[in-house]
Each structure stands twice: as structure tokens, then as C-alpha cells.
């Protein structure tokens, strides 16, 4: 008899589903893994003389079901509690110009000028060459973070950490909170064309 491929695939996805605790998009792993486990178990029960692997299928169902409950709960709790008191949540969606407009701060960004905001993003690789730094460029996505290059002007925020806090480059999301300054004149910076957005960050959560 052959081991159900669906059951095996479900178990593998269940083991990988631990990643969904850290990465929201990977919540899809336990979803697919749970479906594979159920399909595998049904196939084994309908073809008992041809397929085996019921314990594997059951393990896949339990493991994927566990992470399917745990990961969304953790992400929801984080979302509800991650913004420090006295700050408002902002995102790069507020800062980006739309695809049909000039690469210039939109009204939604101008409304955030001078406000204490909480923002999440990734450190641009050219902004921390080596070691630790108190100043770096925050960008919205891993594509820009990993491959560098010149991001759009409204896709960058120059972050200056206050106090004795330092950042190191890593390919994972960081969180900052501080007063956002929106400049209508481009500020030139080394290695990149320049920025419209600057933040003196009182809070830094990252590497």
C-alpha cells in the first residue's frame, strides 16, 4: 500500500506553519495543510486497501488546526496592542502617491505632518552599510528592502533614532514611533535621490 501523498503534504505544511506566527501571509500554509490532511484522511478511509497513513493525516489536521487558531489570534493581539500610547497608526499607504500622480506627498501624508505616528516597514540596505546606526531609510516592502535600488520618493522615510538606540540591517520588519515631518521640498541624502519624510523615532522595535 502507498502512503497518502495528501497526508504527507499536509504534515509538511503543518511543520512549516510555525512560520505563520511571524509572517501574516503565511497563515495560508495551515489553511492549505488542513485541507490536505482532510483530503488525505478521506482518501485513506475510502481506499483502505490501497492507501495508508491515517496517523500522518490526523497529525496534519491537528498541527495545521493548531496554528490556524494560534497565528491569527497572535497577530490580532499584536495589532491591537502594538501602537504606543500617544501615537496614531500610520502606514505607507498614507504616504505613497498613487500610480497616476507625481511622486509627491499626497494629502493623506500632509495631514500627518507634525503628528506622533507609529509606522512599520523594512530597513533599506544602502542606509546601513555595516554595524549599527541611529539613522536609516525605512521602506514599505521586502522587495525594496532586499534588492535595494532607488525606491519611489514617497516610499521612503528617513528615521533618526533618539537616545542610545541603534539599528542593524536585517531582512525583517521593524516598527518605529515618533514625530513625522513631511517636507514639500526634497531633502537630498547619500546613496538615494532624497526624501520628503523624516521621523525622529522615540520607539524602535526591531533587530
N, C-alpha and C positions, 0 to 999 in steps of 0.2 A: 504493500500500500504506500501511497505517496502522502507526504505531509502537505497540508493545505497551504498554498502559496499566499492566499489572502491572510491566513492566520499569522504566518511568518512576517509578512509585510506589516501587519497591524502591530505585532510585538516590536519590530524595529522602530516603527513610528512612535510607539509608546515610550521607548527608551530615549528617542530624540526629543520627545515632547517636553522634557525638562527645560529645554531652551525657551519654551513659551513663557516661562516665568520671567525672563529678562527681555524678550522681544515680542511685542504685541502681535505683529503679523504672523508669528509662528504659532499662534493659537490654532491656526489651520491644521497643524500637524496632528494634535489629538483628535480633531474632528474627523480627518481622513482615517486616522488609525483606528478610531472607534468603529467606523463604517466597515473597514477591512476586517476587524475582529468579528463583527456580527455576521458579515458575509461568510467568513471562514467557518464559523461555528454552524451556520445553517447548512453550508455545503457538506460539512463533515457528518452532520446528522441525517442529511438526505441521501448521502452516499457512504454509508458506514463500511461497506466492503471495498471501497476504492480510496477513501481519504482518511487520514488520521491527523492528530494534532489538536484535539479538543482542549487539553490543558493550555496549549500555546494560545489558542483563540480566546479562552477565558482570561488568560493573563493579559492579553492585548486589550480586551474590553475593560478590565479593572484598571489597568495602568492608564489607558487613554481617558477613561471616565474620570479618574482622579485628577489628572492635570487639566481636563476640560472644566472641572469645577474650581480647582485651585487657582489657575493662572488668571482667568478673568476677574476673580474676586480680589486677588492681589493687585492687579492693575487698576481696578476700580478704587480700591482703598488708597493706593498711591496717588491717583489723580485727585481724589477728594481732599487729601491731606498735604500735598507737596508744596502748595503755594504758601510762603511765609506770611505771617500777619503783616498787614500794612502794604502789601503788594497786590497788583492785579495781574491775572494771567494774560499773556500775550503770546502770539505765535508769528512765525514768518509769513503766514497768510496775511496778517495785518500789515506787514512791512513790504511785501512784494508788489511791484507794479504788475498789472495784468499783461497778458501776452500781446495785447494790441496797443499798449500805451508806451510812452517814453519811459526808459529805465530811470524813474524819478520817484521820490517818496509819494505814495498816494495819500488821499485824505485820511484814511484809517491810520496811517503811520503818523501823520502830522498831529492827530488827536492824542497820540501817546507821548508827544514831546513834553519833557519835564515831569513825567509820571514815574512812580516806582512800579516796575513791571517784573514779572517772572517769565523767563524765556528758556526754551530748550533747543539744543542744536548740537553741532559737531565742530571740533576744532579744525580749522583749515591747516593742512600740513606745512605750508610755507611760513605760517605765522609763528611756529615754534620749531626752530631748526634743530636744537639739541638742548638737553637738560630741561630745566624748569623755567617758567616765565610768568610774569604778572600781567602781560599784555598779549592778546592773541585775537584772531578773527574767528567769529562764530558764523557757521553756515548751516543751512537747513537740512541737508541730507547727506547720506553716506557716499553718494556718487561724487559730489564735490569734495567731501572730506577725504576720500581715499585717493582720488586721481588728481587732485589739485587743479591747476589751471586758473583762469580768470573767471570767477563767478559773476553773475549779474550784480550790478551795483546795489540793488535793493535786496540782494540775498546775503548781505554781509553786515555784521555788527562788530565793531572794534570793542573788545572787552578789556577793561583795566581792572584788575583785582585790587581791592584795598587791603590794608593791614599786612599781615605776614603770610597771606595765602598765595600759593604758587600752583600753576597748572603744568601738566606734562601732556605731550601729544599722545593720543590713543584713539583707536577707531571705535569709540563708543560714545553714546550720547552724554552730554553734560548739561547741568542746569545752573542758571545764574539768575540773580535777582539784584536789581539796583535801579538807579535813575537813568532813564533812556533820554538821550539827546538826539533830536532829529535836526540835522543841518541841511539847509537848502542849497548850500554850496559844497561841492565835493572836496573832501579832505584827502589829499594825496598821502599814500602810505607806501612803505617799502614792499617790493615784490608784486604788489597788486595795484590796480589803477587808482583806487581810492574808496572812501566810504562816506555814506550820508549818516549812518547810525553809529552812535557811540554810547557805551554804558560804563559807569563806574560801579562795579559789582560788589555789593556788601556780602553777598551769599554766593558761594561756589560749591557745587556738588558734582564731583566727577572722579577722576583717577587719583 
